[in-house]
Every structure is written in C-alpha cells, then in structure tokens.
Amino acid sequence: MAEALSVLTTVGSQEEARVLAAGAVERRVAACAQISGAVTSVYRWEGAVQTDPEWQVLFKTAAGSYDALESYLSEAHPYDVPEIIATPLVRGSAAYLEWVRQETQETQEPPKAQGA
C-alpha cells in the first residue's frame, strides 16, 4: 500500500476551494493543498447535461489519514455528491513523503530533551 496519497475534489468557487484547503490543513488531515482553476466541467446531473466552471483542490495526505480527510470533505463540501478521488503516490522523495507523514499526525511529538 502507498504511504501517501493525492486526493482530488472540485468546488464551484475559488473561495470554497480556499476554505476546504485551509480546513484540511488546519485539521492535519492533509499536509498541503493546491488550488487550480477555473476548469470547465461537463457532467450529467439530475437528468441534464451541465457545463460549469470549477476549481480543483489537490490534497497531499498520508494513507492513514485518508478516512479522516474524506470525512472532513464529505461534511464540509458544498456539493450533495462531492468528487473525492484518491490516487496513491507510487514514488516521491523520502524527505517530502516524511514531511507529509509528519504534518498529518494527529499530535506532534514533543521535542526531545537535550542533555541530561
């Protein structure tokens, strides 16, 4: 199993994207989030084809934090059925992957005492 994931969602505005991104990082369910947009999405919803601008949010998280991230996104997302797609990070720099792991720990380890 991959140690880290990229998790994608889309929302209808840049402000909604910023709110989701900040909330995930503040809750430590994602190490970081990148916002891209606007993109054009074409999809079927309630029997009709829709075309709308959307902003993509790409979260980086530890695999063990996925359930918490999905739960947060499901609760905080403005859509009835949000797109939440996880892709495993097959490879990455050891330092970056360690940073993702550390940033998504629920509690930070206290600094080690020096001396004594």
N, C-alpha and C positions, 0 to 999 in steps of 0.2 A: 504494500500500500504506500502511496505517496505521502511524504511528510508534510507537504504544503499544497495549497490549492489556490487557484484563481476562481473567484466567484463573480458572476456577471448578473446584473439586473439593469432594467431600464425604467425611467420615470418620465413624466410629462414636462418637467421644467428643470432648469439649472438649479433653482433654489431647492426643489425637492431632492435633487441629487446631492447637494451640499449637506442637507440635513441628514440624509441617510448615511453619507460618508462619515460625517463628524460623529454621529451617534454610535456607529460601529467601532470607530477607533477609540472613542471615549470609554466604551464598554469593554474594550480589549477583546472583542470578538473578531477583529481584523487588525492587522499591523498597519495597513495603509489602504487608501482607496484612491483611484484615479477616475476623474470625470472626463468624459469625451462627449461632444455633441456640437451641434444637434445632428442627429442621424434621422433618416426617414424610415419609418417602419410601416410596412404594409401587412395587414393581418385581417382575419375574419373574426368578428365579434358580434354576438347576438344576431347571427344570420346575415350580416352585411360586411362587405369588404371595406376596411377603414385604411386611411393613409394619414399618419400623424408624425410630427417631429417628436423625437425623444432624446433623452440624454442617457448615455451608458455610464454605469458605475462599475468599475472592476476592483474588487476587494482582494487582498492577499491575506491568507489566513493559514494557520496550522490545521492539518487534517482533523486533529482532535477538537478543534474549535468550530468545526462546520455546523454541528447541530445548533449551537448557541447563536451563530451568525444567521442561520436560516430562520430560527425562531424570532430573532430580533427583526429581520427583514419582513417576515410574514406579519408581524404585529405593527410595525412602523410604516410599511409601504402603503402608498395611497391607492394602489390598484386592487381590485377584487381578486384577481388571479395574477400575482406578480411573476414575472420571469425570474427564476433563481436557478442558475446553471453553474455547476462546479466542474472545473477541469483540473486534473492533477498536474502539478509541476513535476515533470519527469526528471528534469535536471536543473541545477542552479548553483550559483556559487555557495560554498559552505558558509561563508560569513553572512550572506544575505538570508539564507534559509534559517540560520541560527537566530538572526535578528527577528525574523517573522515568528519563530517559536517563542522567543523571549517576550515579544510585545503582545502575544496573545495568551500569556499565562494569566490566570485569574488574580494571582497575588505575586507581587515581585519579591524575590528573595532579598532579605536584608543584606547590606554589605558585610563582608567578612571582617571581623575584628583583626587589627594588626597588632603585632607584638604579643605579649603575654603568652 
